[in-house]
């Protein structure tokens, strides 16, 4: 599995932490779900990268 580094702004970090608390998830899981949702959102409007 590939790993990526993400350095959110303080405001974004607080939002991620709040979502993690609200849904009893880790911050990593929240970020993973947000990325997946974002990719689903742009799918169809932009070409997805394939290997």
Backbone as ProteinMPNN parsed JSONL, in Angstrom:
{"seq_chain_A": "XXXXXXXXXXXXXXXXXXXXXXXXXXXXXXXXXXXXXXXXXXXXXXXXXXX", "coords_chain_A": {"N_chain_A": [[0.851, -1.17, 0.0], [0.55, 2.197, -0.81], [1.723, 5.181, 0.748], [0.783, 8.431, 1.78], [1.562, 11.795, 2.631], [-0.084, 14.202, 4.506], [-0.649, 17.475, 5.37], [-2.697, 19.222, 7.052], [-4.365, 22.414, 7.319], [-4.665, 24.27, 10.41], [-7.432, 24.714, 10.91], [-8.699, 22.832, 9.237], [-7.658, 20.508, 10.356], [-8.881, 20.584, 12.865], [-11.543, 20.19, 12.072], [-11.395, 17.582, 11.03], [-10.663, 16.177, 13.345], [-12.955, 16.649, 14.885], [-14.931, 15.316, 13.366], [-13.947, 12.721, 13.608], [-14.257, 12.26, 16.366], [-17.054, 12.535, 16.561], [-18.021, 10.374, 15.032], [-16.732, 8.248, 16.113], [-14.241, 7.363, 15.033], [-10.882, 6.901, 13.791], [-8.587, 9.596, 13.114], [-7.192, 9.06, 10.791], [-8.897, 7.295, 9.433], [-11.057, 8.982, 8.947], [-9.85, 10.835, 7.192], [-9.226, 9.087, 5.084], [-11.808, 8.34, 4.256], [-12.811, 10.836, 3.469], [-11.128, 11.411, 1.313], [-11.841, 9.324, -0.424], [-14.548, 9.969, -0.879], [-14.184, 12.436, -2.131], [-12.833, 11.658, -4.465], [-14.827, 10.124, -5.659], [-16.605, 12.153, -6.159], [-15.344, 13.729, -8.136], [-15.108, 11.904, -10.126], [-15.879, 11.108, -13.411], [-16.016, 13.757, -14.145], [-13.414, 14.303, -14.426], [-10.578, 12.554, -15.702], [-9.74, 9.458, -14.265], [-6.735, 8.332, -12.725], [-4.926, 5.588, -13.875], [-3.134, 2.55, -13.34]], "CA_chain_A": [[0.0, 0.0, 0.0], [1.285, 3.457, -0.856], [1.398, 6.127, 1.821], [0.872, 9.831, 1.424], [1.619, 12.714, 3.759], [-1.064, 15.277, 4.408], [-0.459, 18.459, 6.433], [-3.848, 20.113, 6.958], [-4.348, 23.676, 8.064], [-5.243, 24.058, 11.752], [-8.898, 24.649, 10.84], [-9.054, 21.534, 8.656], [-7.318, 19.491, 11.365], [-9.953, 20.596, 13.881], [-12.732, 19.568, 11.48], [-11.13, 16.141, 10.958], [-10.741, 15.674, 14.719], [-14.36, 16.683, 15.302], [-15.617, 14.203, 12.694], [-13.471, 11.468, 14.212], [-14.945, 12.11, 17.66], [-18.498, 12.373, 16.337], [-18.336, 9.067, 14.47], [-15.891, 7.26, 16.798], [-13.274, 6.872, 14.059], [-9.562, 7.524, 13.882], [-8.402, 10.678, 12.153], [-6.766, 8.439, 9.529], [-10.079, 6.764, 8.758], [-11.813, 10.135, 8.462], [-9.16, 11.347, 6.009], [-9.397, 8.104, 4.01], [-13.175, 8.441, 3.747], [-12.944, 12.109, 2.762], [-10.45, 11.263, 0.02], [-12.683, 8.463, -1.267], [-15.71, 10.764, -1.297], [-13.72, 13.437, -3.092], [-12.556, 10.981, -5.735], [-16.12, 9.785, -6.244], [-17.22, 13.405, -6.613], [-14.746, 14.189, -9.387], [-15.184, 10.852, -11.136], [-16.809, 11.486, -14.464], [-15.686, 15.099, -14.612], [-11.988, 14.238, -14.738], [-10.124, 11.173, -15.91], [-9.056, 8.832, -13.133], [-5.413, 7.807, -13.027], [-4.873, 4.131, -13.795], [-1.765, 2.019, -13.42]], "C_chain_A": [[0.901, 1.24, 0.0], [0.828, 4.353, 0.281], [1.618, 7.541, 1.321], [0.927, 10.649, 2.702], [0.667, 13.865, 3.498], [-0.86, 16.2, 5.598], [-1.592, 19.482, 6.356], [-3.611, 21.425, 7.7], [-4.926, 23.398, 9.452], [-6.763, 23.93, 11.727], [-9.361, 23.306, 10.285], [-8.76, 20.418, 9.642], [-8.396, 19.427, 12.443], [-11.225, 19.939, 13.346], [-12.576, 18.053, 11.409], [-11.239, 15.525, 12.348], [-12.176, 15.625, 15.211], [-15.155, 15.555, 14.648], [-15.211, 12.868, 13.299], [-14.161, 11.222, 15.555], [-16.426, 11.797, 17.461], [-18.856, 10.966, 15.892], [-17.477, 7.951, 15.043], [-14.946, 6.558, 15.817], [-11.914, 7.473, 14.372], [-9.499, 8.672, 12.878], [-7.993, 10.125, 10.794], [-7.957, 7.91, 8.74], [-10.939, 7.899, 8.199], [-11.179, 10.672, 7.179], [-9.351, 10.388, 4.834], [-10.8, 8.201, 3.407], [-13.392, 9.743, 2.984], [-12.278, 12.052, 1.398], [-11.309, 10.432, -0.92], [-13.907, 9.225, -1.769], [-15.322, 11.817, -2.327], [-13.438, 12.832, -4.453], [-13.85, 10.586, -6.434], [-16.784, 11.03, -6.83], [-16.653, 13.85, -7.957], [-14.791, 13.135, -10.485], [-16.239, 11.242, -12.168], [-16.549, 12.881, -14.987], [-14.209, 15.192, -14.973], [-11.611, 12.781, -14.942], [-9.423, 10.675, -14.671], [-7.726, 8.29, -13.592], [-5.473, 6.3, -12.869], [-3.421, 3.701, -13.912], [-1.602, 1.167, -14.633]], "O_chain_A": [[1.89, 1.302, 0.73], [-0.32, 4.284, 0.718], [2.528, 7.806, 0.535], [0.396, 10.239, 3.734], [0.625, 14.423, 2.402], [-0.896, 15.738, 6.739], [-1.464, 20.497, 5.671], [-2.763, 21.515, 8.588], [-5.607, 22.391, 9.645], [-7.322, 23.112, 12.458], [-10.306, 22.71, 10.803], [-9.541, 19.473, 9.752], [-8.777, 18.342, 12.882], [-11.906, 19.216, 14.073], [-13.522, 17.318, 11.696], [-11.843, 14.465, 12.51], [-12.574, 14.67, 15.879], [-15.968, 14.909, 15.309], [-16.049, 11.984, 13.479], [-14.595, 10.106, 15.841], [-16.977, 10.908, 18.109], [-19.873, 10.418, 16.317], [-17.484, 6.833, 14.527], [-14.865, 5.33, 15.778], [-11.811, 8.439, 15.128], [-10.263, 8.71, 11.914], [-8.398, 10.657, 9.76], [-8.016, 8.061, 7.52], [-11.486, 7.784, 7.102], [-11.876, 10.934, 6.199], [-9.61, 10.826, 3.713], [-10.959, 8.149, 2.187], [-14.08, 9.755, 1.963], [-12.81, 12.589, 0.426], [-11.486, 10.793, -2.083], [-14.26, 9.136, -2.945], [-16.057, 12.056, -3.286], [-13.766, 13.426, -5.48], [-13.96, 10.698, -7.655], [-17.441, 10.965, -7.869], [-17.401, 14.301, -8.825], [-14.538, 13.442, -11.649], [-17.347, 11.651, -11.822], [-16.829, 13.167, -16.151], [-13.806, 16.067, -15.74], [-12.262, 11.883, -14.408], [-8.602, 11.383, -14.088], [-7.597, 7.836, -14.728], [-5.991, 5.785, -11.879], [-2.592, 4.394, -14.503], [-0.519, 0.632, -14.871]]}, "name": "protein", "num_of_chains": 1, "seq": "XXXXXXXXXXXXXXXXXXXXXXXXXXXXXXXXXXXXXXXXXXXXXXXXXXX"}
